[in-house]
Amino acid sequence: MTTPILIVHGGKDHRVPMGQAVSLHSDLQRLGTPVSFLHFPDEGQRLKAPNHLRIKYETMLNFLDHHVLGREWRRPAML
């Protein structure tokens, strides 16, 4: 797999256990897939905290800018 993947996971997600998200990330890394992992320990499947939402969307936009437009990766302010 060569398509870059961004995994966003909430630590309190009851549908996708943390171990499954970590395993996916590890497996993709092992395959050489460009992968990034963004984890919010105190969130469920849907992020609710305004700052977490800001970080998520900023990360998504930066991820796309980097992988689609070839721009330098920019880390969101709170990471």
N, CA, C and O of each residue as an XYZ file, in Angstrom:
316
protein
N       0.847     -1.170      0.000
C       0.000      0.000      0.000
C       0.897      1.238      0.000
O       1.831      1.331      0.796
N       0.613      2.180     -0.887
C       1.461      3.365     -0.992
C       0.726      4.666     -0.679
O       1.358      5.714     -0.546
N      -0.590      4.610     -0.562
C      -1.369      5.818     -0.280
C      -1.132      6.264      1.159
O      -1.302      5.457      2.074
N      -0.747      7.514      1.395
C      -0.551      8.012      2.761
C      -1.854      7.928      3.565
O      -2.939      8.200      3.052
N      -1.716      7.548      4.822
C      -2.878      7.361      5.696
C      -2.673      8.134      6.991
O      -1.598      8.101      7.589
N      -3.723      8.828      7.409
C      -3.752      9.511      8.703
C      -4.770      8.790      9.571
O      -5.953      8.735      9.236
N      -4.311      8.239     10.687
C      -5.194      7.571     11.646
C      -5.472      8.551     12.773
O      -4.544      9.069     13.395
N      -6.757      8.808     13.040
C      -7.166      9.659     14.161
C      -7.965      8.770     15.101
O      -8.955      8.162     14.693
N      -7.536      8.691     16.369
C      -8.177      7.762     17.303
C      -8.423      8.406     18.651
O      -7.573      9.123     19.179
N      -9.596      8.141     19.200
C      -9.932      8.557     20.560
C      -9.721      7.394     21.513
O     -10.190      6.285     21.255
N      -9.028      7.635     22.599
C      -8.718      6.580     23.560
C      -9.928      5.952     24.224
O      -9.841      4.835     24.735
N     -11.062      6.652     24.225
C     -12.291      6.124     24.823
C     -13.265      5.617     23.761
O     -14.462      5.485     24.019
N     -12.750      5.336     22.578
C     -13.570      4.794     21.492
C     -13.934      3.358     21.850
O     -13.050      2.523     22.038
N     -15.236      3.067     21.945
C     -15.686      1.724     22.324
C     -15.871      0.821     21.107
O     -16.065     -0.386     21.253
N     -15.812      1.401     19.907
C     -15.990      0.608     18.692
C     -14.654      0.091     18.142
O     -14.571     -1.022     17.623
N     -13.627      0.912     18.266
C     -12.297      0.525     17.772
C     -11.328      0.595     18.947
O     -10.939      1.688     19.358
N     -10.933     -0.551     19.494
C     -10.013     -0.556     20.631
C      -8.663      0.072     20.266
O      -8.223      0.015     19.118
N      -8.031      0.661     21.259
C      -6.736      1.310     21.062
C      -5.727      0.348     20.432
O      -4.973      0.728     19.536
N      -5.718     -0.877     20.900
C      -4.782     -1.869     20.377
C      -4.935     -2.091     18.882
O      -3.951     -2.316     18.177
N      -6.159     -2.029     18.404
C      -6.409     -2.216     16.980
C      -5.847     -1.039     16.173
O      -5.273     -1.236     15.102
N      -6.013      0.173     16.688
C      -5.475      1.359     16.009
C      -3.947      1.322     15.993
O      -3.323      1.641     14.981
N      -3.356      0.933     17.114
C      -1.894      0.849     17.203
C      -1.367     -0.245     16.269
O      -0.348     -0.061     15.603
N      -2.061     -1.376     16.225
C      -1.650     -2.469     15.326
C      -1.707     -2.041     13.866
O      -0.806     -2.350     13.087
N      -2.777     -1.324     13.497
C      -2.893     -0.828     12.129
C      -1.722      0.093     11.804
O      -1.107     -0.021     10.744
N      -1.420      1.001     12.721
C      -0.305      1.929     12.520
C       1.009      1.163     12.355
O       1.784      1.439     11.439
N       1.253      0.212     13.238
C       2.496     -0.582     13.182
C       2.594     -1.384     11.889
O       3.649     -1.428     11.255
N       1.488     -2.019     11.501
C       1.484     -2.821     10.274
C       1.762     -1.954      9.049
O       2.529     -2.344      8.169
N       1.140     -0.781      8.995
C       1.362      0.115      7.861
C       2.808      0.610      7.823
O       3.407      0.708      6.752
N       3.365      0.921      8.993
C       4.775      1.334      9.050
C       5.680      0.218      8.535
O       6.605      0.465      7.761
N       5.405     -1.005      8.967
C       6.218     -2.149      8.564
C       6.168     -2.355      7.043
O       7.149     -2.787      6.438
N       5.015     -2.041      6.431
C       4.862     -2.173      4.983
C       5.475     -1.002      4.215
O       5.540     -1.023      2.986
N       5.925      0.022      4.951
C       6.514      1.185      4.307
C       5.496      2.207      3.835
O       5.825      3.105      3.059
N       4.266      2.076      4.296
C       3.211      3.024      3.942
C       3.419      4.319      4.712
O       3.667      4.275      5.917
N       3.326      5.465      4.058
C       3.398      6.734      4.794
C       2.172      6.841      5.710
O       1.044      6.957      5.231
N       2.397      6.800      7.010
C       1.281      6.799      7.954
C       1.581      7.729      9.123
O       2.709      7.801      9.608
N       0.550      8.435      9.560
C       0.638      9.295     10.746
C      -0.476      8.893     11.693
O      -1.542      8.449     11.267
N      -0.217      9.055     12.979
C      -1.177      8.635     14.002
C      -1.435      9.810     14.935
O      -0.502     10.373     15.508
N      -2.694     10.173     15.084
C      -3.095     11.257     15.973
C      -4.034     10.665     17.011
O      -5.108     10.169     16.672
N      -3.632     10.716     18.276
C      -4.386     10.065     19.357
C      -4.865     11.091     20.376
O      -4.108     11.957     20.815
N      -6.136     10.975     20.740
C      -6.739     11.823     21.774
C      -7.205     10.906     22.903
O      -8.286     10.324     22.808
N      -6.410     10.762     23.975
C      -6.698      9.795     25.037
C      -8.057      9.969     25.714
O      -8.667      8.982     26.128
N      -8.540     11.202     25.833
C      -9.774     11.453     26.582
C     -11.003     11.622     25.699
O     -12.035     12.099     26.172
N     -10.918     11.248     24.448
C     -12.042     11.392     23.520
C     -12.548     10.023     23.085
O     -11.821      9.030     23.130
N     -13.809      9.990     22.662
C     -14.391      8.782     22.096
C     -14.199      8.774     20.594
O     -13.243      9.353     20.076
N     -15.127      8.105     19.885
C     -15.008      8.034     18.434
C     -15.228      9.400     17.790
O     -14.618      9.710     16.766
N     -16.083     10.203     18.376
C     -16.316     11.562     17.878
C     -15.664     12.553     18.833
O     -15.983     12.587     20.021
N     -14.763     13.344     18.309
C     -14.107     14.353     19.139
C     -15.106     15.443     19.484
O     -15.908     15.852     18.645
N     -15.050     15.915     20.738
C     -15.994     16.942     21.186
C     -15.317     18.219     21.662
O     -15.863     19.308     21.486
N     -14.150     18.105     22.255
C     -13.464     19.283     22.785
C     -13.060     20.196     21.626
O     -12.424     19.742     20.675
N     -13.425     21.484     21.698
C     -13.116     22.405     20.601
C     -11.637     22.431     20.214
O     -11.312     22.478     19.027
N     -10.747     22.402     21.191
C      -9.319     22.431     20.869
C      -8.882     21.152     20.158
O      -8.033     21.190     19.267
N      -9.463     20.021     20.554
C      -9.140     18.761     19.883
C      -9.624     18.783     18.435
O      -8.937     18.300     17.535
N     -10.810     19.345     18.220
C     -11.330     19.462     16.851
C     -10.424     20.353     16.004
O     -10.144     20.045     14.846
N      -9.972     21.453     16.588
C      -9.073     22.356     15.872
C      -7.785     21.632     15.488
O      -7.318     21.735     14.354
N      -7.218     20.900     16.444
C      -5.981     20.157     16.184
C      -6.211     19.101     15.107
O      -5.383     18.933     14.212
N      -7.338     18.388     15.191
C      -7.631     17.353     14.197
C      -7.721     17.943     12.794
O      -7.083     17.442     11.868
N      -8.509     19.005     12.634
C      -8.685     19.580     11.298
C      -7.404     20.240     10.786
O      -7.099     20.165      9.596
N      -6.668     20.873     11.666
C      -5.394     21.467     11.255
C      -4.419     20.371     10.810
O      -3.701     20.531      9.823
N      -4.403     19.261     11.549
C      -3.545     18.133     11.183
C      -3.962     17.552      9.838
O      -3.114     17.249      8.999
N      -5.277     17.396      9.631
C      -5.765     16.860      8.361
C      -5.361     17.750      7.188
O      -4.901     17.259      6.157
N      -5.537     19.061      7.351
C      -5.169     19.987      6.277
C      -3.662     19.966      6.013
O      -3.231     19.983      4.860
N      -2.866     19.930      7.075
C      -1.408     19.867      6.918
C      -0.978     18.554      6.266
O      -0.067     18.530      5.439
N      -1.641     17.467      6.646
C      -1.365     16.149      6.073
C      -1.615     16.179      4.561
O      -0.791     15.705      3.779
N      -2.757     16.739      4.162
C      -3.087     16.825      2.736
C      -2.144     17.778      2.002
O      -1.691     17.480      0.897
N      -1.852     18.921      2.619
C      -0.892     19.855      2.012
C       0.443     19.161      1.747
O       1.054     19.344      0.694
N       0.881     18.367      2.712
C       2.172     17.681      2.602
C       2.143     16.582      1.530
O       3.010     16.528      0.659
N       1.133     15.712      1.611
C       1.120     14.535      0.735
C       0.533     14.793     -0.650
O       0.867     14.085     -1.600
N      -0.329     15.787     -0.779
C      -0.925     16.074     -2.087
C      -0.187     17.206     -2.799
O       0.100     17.121     -3.993
N       0.111     18.260     -2.052
C       0.726     19.437     -2.669
C       2.247     19.478     -2.529
O       2.907     20.322     -3.134
N       2.809     18.553     -1.719
C       4.257     18.488     -1.563
C       4.846     19.558     -0.659
O       6.054     19.796     -0.679
N       4.008     20.196      0.125
C       4.501     21.233      1.035
C       5.185     20.606      2.245
O       4.971     19.436      2.564
N       5.999     21.396      2.900
C       6.678     20.934      4.109
C       5.643     20.667      5.202
O       4.672     21.408      5.352
N       5.875     19.585      5.967
C       4.967     19.232      7.062
C       4.994     20.313      8.137
O       6.065     20.762      8.547
N       3.820     20.727      8.590
C       3.700     21.706      9.673
C       2.930     21.071     10.821
O       1.800     20.614     10.649
N       3.546     21.048     11.979
C       2.914     20.481     13.171
C       1.950     21.512     13.755
O       2.319     22.675     13.916
N       0.700     21.096     14.081
C      -0.236     22.027     14.727
C       0.328     22.562     16.039
O       1.150     21.908     16.681
N      -0.111     23.732     16.427
C       0.440     24.463     17.573
C       0.470     23.663     18.869
O       1.450     23.758     19.608
N      -0.550     22.884     19.173
C      -0.635     22.207     20.469
C      -0.037     20.812     20.466
O      -0.207     20.080     21.441
N       0.651     20.417     19.414
C       1.252     19.080     19.391
C       2.731     19.143     19.677
O       3.400     18.110     19.698
